[in-house]
């Protein structure tokens, strides 16, 4: 699957105590336009996995080409991932990263066991978009769009 280029996003949520959680993903896709649904796949070993399962809401923060540092920060385990990262609280109560290409806030409507991952199906509650080029991941490296 490394030969399949993907976009890069940070999934954010809060635990039951209100602590923000987030992790970098590229297993994400649109499922339906009516109603608007998307899915995200989370590794069951991820530190943020239990928080998302209990929160009932998450945000997809779509990263632009200048956000490689954010991707790397949220791809590591442990530590304060939100320290020195500008963010705000979204409409669903989950953290939203400032300055990203787009944000899609979702309510979890289903969770499906899928081997070492859980597939979370989210119904879109709110979305925002801005201009810019996406951060891409291909064959183990970050990439940028080139050409026209």
SULHU-V380609 format. One line per field, one symbol per residue. ss: DSSP state (A for helix, B for strand, O for the rest). phi: phi as a letter, one per 20 degrees, with the letter a starting at -180 (. if undefined). burial: I if it has 9 or more other C-alpha atoms within 8 Angstrom, else O. A space follows every 10 residues. Layout:
# SULHU-V380609
ss = ???
phi = ???
burial = ???
This chain:
# SULHU-V380609
ss = OOOOOBBOBB BBBBOOOOOB BBBBBOOBBB BBBOOBBBBB BBBOOOOOAA AAAAAOBBBB BBOBOOOAAA AAAAAOOOOO OOOOOOBBBO OOOOBBBOOO OBBBBBBBBB BBBBOOBBBB BBBBBBBBBO OOOBOBBBOO BBBOOOOO
phi = .fedfcfccd ecbcefenff cabeccebbf dbebffcbcc ddffefgegf fffefnbbce deeegedgff gfgeeeemme fefmdfbbee fenefdffne faccecefda ccfbmecded edefdabcbc eqefedcblm cfccfcnf
burial = OOOOIOIIII IIIIIOOOOI IIIIIOOIOO OOOOOIIIII IIIOOIOIIO IIOOIIIIII IIIIIOIIOO IIOIIOOOOO IOOOOOIOII OIOIIIIOOI IIIIIIIIIO IOOOOOIIII IIIIIOIOOO OOIIIIIIOO OIIIOOOO
